[in-house]
Amino acid sequence: MWQELLLCSSLCIPIGLRLPLSRHSSRQHGQQTLILESQFLQWEIYLKIADPFDYGGGVTNPNGARNPGLVYDMGTQDYINYLCAMGYNETSIKQLAGKNSQCHGINSSILDINFPSITIPNLKGSVTLKRTVTNVGNPNSKYEVIIDPPQGTVVEVKPTYLLFNPKVRTMSYTVTISTSHKITTEYYFGSLTWVDGMHSVRIPITVKTEFPNVFR
């Protein structure tokens, strides 16, 4: 039941709040030191360098959030597509969304939900997903992608440039992630950043590869 309540509340979130990470958050404290995470092991507490599972997008920077440059926006239909990909039937989706919805003909992947992050827990070979950004800054902007791939992966983004103008405020891009690791039990972290000289719009990439069938 908690999952349905969580998804229902998500449907009510105002548009324009899916902010990218770099302009309104940081992976460092104000003293420019790395964020640390405390862990409890065998009755002792020790510190480790935090990762996106610990801090999400990082320490909040409200001033940066006022001028993010790009946002990863989502509407009700995006959530409906996600629920369809999750396997919810149309009756359940109607209860959550408050209106009739059809999954027939919708070819959605769970990975395509337009969050400002990418997480792949079972990468095997390669996978391609899509993200859509909306320009809320200078109407005439050009963004270039900078990729920091997770260890042992290859990340390809198409297109590598995004050109916005007063008539083109929203653009989509695809991300293809493949791995050279045949076996790993750990998550590896990287990022994808769009820059225009003023803004740095970063989203984290988290990947763990899947065990080959021969080891199952």
Secondary structure, 3 states (H helix, E strand, C coil): CHHHHHHHHHHCCCCCCCCCCCCCEECECCCCCECEEEEEECCEEEEEECCHHHHCCCEECHHHHCCCCEECCCCHHHHHHHHHHHCCCHHHHHHHHCCCCCCCCCCCCHHHCCCCCEEEEEECCEEEEEEEEEECCCCCEEEEEEEECCCCEEEEEECCEEEEECCECEEEEEEEEEECCCCCCCCEEEEEEEECCCCEEEEEEEEEECCCHHHC
